[in-house]
Amino acid sequence: SVAAYVQQHFYPMKLNAEDKNTQQWQGRQYEYMARYKVNRLAVELLRGNMVYPSTVIIPEKGDWEVIPGALKPAEMEMLLKYYGSRANEQMDFLAWQKQFKGQWRR
């Protein structure tokens, strides 16, 4: 259920935070920082909170969401559907959370 939903509503991308290759995103180049053994793009996307694994959701409008740690499907459902349905463009997360009814099981 999770993989199918992500494929349908997002552009999934996997990034190795320790990748030594220069990465490009939004017209900028991000270099590997040997001293810290991490790529600057990972630092920016994770906002410096280097927790592995982490999921970053970058909506079309608004700020991106960082979800640190490995989560079970039922734990991811609310956030994925909040952004995947683009509800984030009409209501805040607390309002969404109050009316949300999950369907995915652990």
Order of alpha helices (4+ residues) and beta strands (2+ residues): alpha-beta-beta-beta-beta-alpha-beta-beta-alpha-alpha
